[in-house]
Amino acid sequence: MLSFISAHWMEWAIGLLSFGWGYLIKKMTEYKNIKDGLLAIMHDRLYQMSTFFLKEGYINTAALKNLEYLYNSYHALGGNGTGTELYTRAKGLPIKED
């Protein structure tokens, strides 16, 4: 039994490493896809909120806080300049409480 193990341990090790590597690649791809999907949803919300308040011509404090929270998460995930531009423009709107 020991001679069998010593003769074939390398095959087992390579098999386990191959499985582990494949699993890691699969999980990394899955993580990237989830991140990209979340980023797309956040961009859409950022776009919708910003354009709504830009059309209104003002923003209230609660909406500004919500927009800031959304933008910070969006930016931390690597969001692009389109979201930043919209956020900056909406942030510059006059604050009007309803």
N, C-alpha and C positions, 0 to 999 in steps of 0.2 A: 504494500500500500504506500509506504513512504517513497519507494522508488518511483511509483507512478506519479505521486504529487511532485516530487523533485524534477521529474522529467517533463511535466506539463504545466507547471506553475506559471510560466511565462505566457502561455496561451490564455490561461484564465485571466491573468493580469491585463493583457492586451484587450481581451473581450470586455472586461469590466470598465477599463478606461474608455474604450470606444463607446460603450453604452452611456457612460457618464458624460462624455463630450457631446454626444448626440442629444442627450436630454438637456444639457446646458444651452446648446444652440437653439433648441426648440423653445425653451423658456425665455431666452433673450429675445427671440423673434416675437413671441407672444407679448412680452412686456412692451416692445417697441410699438407693436400694433395697437395695444391698449392706450399707450401714451399718445400716439398720433390721433386716435379717435377722440380721446379726451380733449386734446388740444383743438381739434376741429369744432367740437361742441362749445368749448369755451370761446373760441374765436367768433362763432355764430352769435352767442349771447352778447359778447362784447360789442359786436357790430350792431345787433338789434337795439341794445340799450343806448349806445352812443348815438346812432342815427335818430332814434326816437327823441331823445332830449335835445339834439341839435336842431331838429325840426320845431320842437316846442320853444326853443330859444332860452330856456332856463333849466335848472336842475334843482332838486331838493336835497337836503342833507342826507337823508336815509338812502336815496338812490346813489348819491355820490360815494357814500361809504361802501355800498354794495358794489358799485362799479370799481372802486379802488381794490376791494378784496378780490374780485374776479380778475382784474388786471394783474395784480401781484402774483397770483397763482399761474395765470397764463404766461406771464413773462418768465417766471421761474422754470417753467417747462420748456422754454425756448421759443415762445411765440415770436412772430415776425414783426416787422416795422409797421404793417398796416394796423394792427391792434394798438400799437403804441401811439400812432398818429391819431386814431379815433379817440383813444383815452385822453390824450393831451388836449384835444379840441373840446371834448365834453367836460373835462376838468376845469377848463377856462370859462365855462358858462356862468352867468350870474346865478347865485343861489336864491331861490324863492320858495318859501315854505307854503304849503297848501293849507 
